[in-house]
Amino acid sequence: MIVSVEKRNGISSDFDFHSMMINCSNALIWFSVTQAKSAEQAQPDANKLVSNDQFTVPQNNAFGNTFRDYEVGARTDKVEQHYKASHINQTYDFVKKIREEYKKLNKAEMGIWECCELLNEVVDDSDPDLDEPQIQHLLQSAEAIRKDYPNEDWLHLTALIHDLGKILVLPKFGELPQWAVVGDTFPVGCAFDEFNVHYKYFRENPDFKNPKYNTNNGVYSEGCGLDNLLMSWGHDDYMYMVAKENGTTLPGAGLFIIRYHSFYPLHKHGAYAQFMNEEDKKNMKWLHVFNKYDLYSKSKAHVDVEKVKPYYESLIAKYFPAKLKW
């Protein structure tokens, strides 16, 4: 059954649109994960999904609360203040300027695993579910995927590196404020969608009342492709840039995951979907698979880093040069 719903600003509906969108999103995730059960014996690739019946989604996060609950929990105030700063300061002009600066890739030269170890110094202020050093989150995500998708080594490595861009908070990489590094991402240059977390703070963003940027499509056109959107600046876009410019051989789906894994308004609620092209829709299936592990594998149970290190070093050597420019 196909249901078509048109949502317009300022018009309320007779049904619970929010609940419907969440249900549709959950159904899409279920479909994406299970649609290729018949291909278990085939050699999988980045354009084909395989079955997954092993991962059990936990009921609570590391603090005993539901995941991505921005109303309760020990970190609520810190997280809200983070999003307030982000939504006020992430403007179209800001993003264009800072992206040009970091395109130079002149901050450091190092290998992937060396960068992983730097994340021991980073805790994400935007995360309501965990306050652990980031390397543990990377390894928890990667190991959970590795268990369920043993033949998808590119996906294991994508999980390991997807958050490496968070080094932007460190002095060597510019010591950017966390609002310019972490948190949910969104396009700039078009109207801010109400499905963004803490949407109310966008009203203080200079672009909110700018007629050039505050229409549904803004400076873009429908179906233009996510690659043509200017996304809020942060670790996602930075790591995508680093990987691509350094000649990684990860498949396109891996790069898509790295670039859009924090784009929750789209992949959880369907916001901004008018900009997607056919390639985006194919890659979104893999992002939905990845997202479950990225979100729900956060735990206080640590991975033995030295035990798994040789495996991930072999994947790094397969898909990346020994040294990268950052």
Secondary structure, DSSP 8 states (H G I E B T S, - for coil): --------TT---SS-HHHHHHHHHHHHHHHHHHTTGGGTTS---TTS----------SS-TTSS-TT-SSSSTTHHHHHHHHHHHHHH--HHHHHHHHHHHTT--S-EE-HHHHHHHGGG---TT-SS--S-HHHHHHHHHHHHHHH-TT-HHHHHHHHHTTGGGGGGSGGGT---GGGTSS---EESS---TTSTTGGGGGGSGGGG-TTTSSSSTTS-TTS-GGGSEE--SHHHHHHHHHHHTT----HHHHHHHHHTT-HHHHTT-TTGGG--HHHHHHHHHHHHHHHHHHHT--SS---HHHHHHHHHHHHHHHS-SSEE-
